Amino acid sequence: MGVIFRYQALLLTLFIASFAALTIAASTNVVPFKVVVSIDNNLTDGQELGVHCKSGDDDLGFHVISNGGHYEWSFKVNVWATTLYFCAFNWKGGSGTFDIYRAGRDIIRCEDKCNWKALQDGVHGFNNDKQDDFLYKWEAPK
């Protein structure tokens, strides 16, 4: 009889701890919330930008962003805040594959709207204050 009581007490403790953790997560926005990621093609000379973005669960396909054009998508951050989207970029002046949304970095950096601009020197990320605060440099064309 004592073993059953200890087992029930353990289950109750685990339930209460799980409930408390979810309550804390909800109050700190760690539970799923919607994020919009946008990429602008600000390359010069009318250059098109090829972009192929993926996560562990979603393949968004290949897109060509015309010069001055824009591409965006939205998703929900998972409850563990491990959501990751990476994009392969390609244009005449360079290429690269970069983490475009990484929850551990971006939940605070850009919260629910993460803006990126492709420029001659690389892909620039903008924070909540709309300041250019992140740069992935292009790899030389092959």
N, C-alpha and C positions, 0 to 999 in steps of 0.2 A: 504494500500500500504506500510506503514511503517513496518508492521509486516513481510511481505514477504521479504523486503529488509534486515531486521535484521536476518531472518532465512537464507537467502542466504549468508550473511556475516559470520554467525556462521559456516555454512557448509564449506565455503572457508577457514576459520581459522582452522577448524578441519583437512581439507585436507592438508593444508600447514604444520601443526604440525605433522601429520602422516608421510608426506614425509620427513620432517626434522629428525624425530626419526629413520626412516628406513635408511636414509643416514648416520647418526651417528652410528647406529648399524652395517652397512656394513663396515664402516671404523675401527670399533673396534672388528671385527670378532665375533660379537654376532649372525649374521645371520647363517643359517645352514652351517656347515663345517664337513668334514669327520673326524672321530676319530677311531683309532684301539685300541682295548683292548686285551691284551694277558695275559695268565696265564700259568706259567711254574710249573711243578711238580718237585720240588727239595727235596722231602722227601727221607729219607734214607731207607735202607733195601728193596729196590724194591717195596715200597708201591704204590698202585694205589690211585688216588684221584678222587672221584666222584664230579661233578660240575653241578649245574642246575641254569642257569642264566635267568633273566627275566627283562623286563621293563613294564611300564604301557600298552604298545602296542605290545610288542614282547615277546614270550616265546621261548627261544633258545633250549629248551629241555635238557635232561640229557645226560652228556658226562662223560666217564671215561678216565682220562688222565693217561697214563702209566707212570711209574717212568722215569724221564728224558724227558717226553713228553711235548707237548705244545698245547694249544687251544687258538684260537683268533677269533674275529669277528669285524666287522666295522659297523658304523651307522653314521647318521648325527645328530648333536646337534640341537634341535629345536630353533626357533627364540627367544623364551623367556628365553633360557638358563636354562631350568628346567629339562633337560633330566636326567634320573636316571636309572641305571642298578644295580640290586642286584643279588648276587649269593649265593646259599646254597652249602656249601662244606661238604664233609664227607670222612673220612678215619679212619683207625683202631685207630689212636691216638687222634682223636677229630673231632669236627664239628663246624659249625657256619654259620650264614647268615649275609653277609656283603654288604655294599654299595660299589660296585666295580667301578662304575663311577657315580659321582654326579657333574653335570656341574658347580654348584656354587663353588665347591672345586677344580675341576680338570681342568677347562679351563686354568687356570694359572699354576697349579701344574705340569701337564703333557701334556698339550696342545693336540696335535693330535695323540700321541702314549702313552698309559698308560700301563705300564708293572707291573705285579704282579707275585710273586713267593711264592709257598706254601713250607714252611720249617717246621721243627719240632716244633717250638714255635708259629707258626701262619702264616698268609698271609701277606707278605711284599709288600708294594707299592713303586715304584721308580719314582722319579721326572724327570724333563727335563735334569738334570745334571747326571742322572743315579745313584743318591744317594738314598739309602734306607731311606725313610722319613715318612713311615706310617706303622703301624702294627696293625692288628686285631689278637688278641690271640684266640687260639682254646678253645672251651668249652670242658670239660672233656667228654669222651665217656660215653654213657648211658648203 
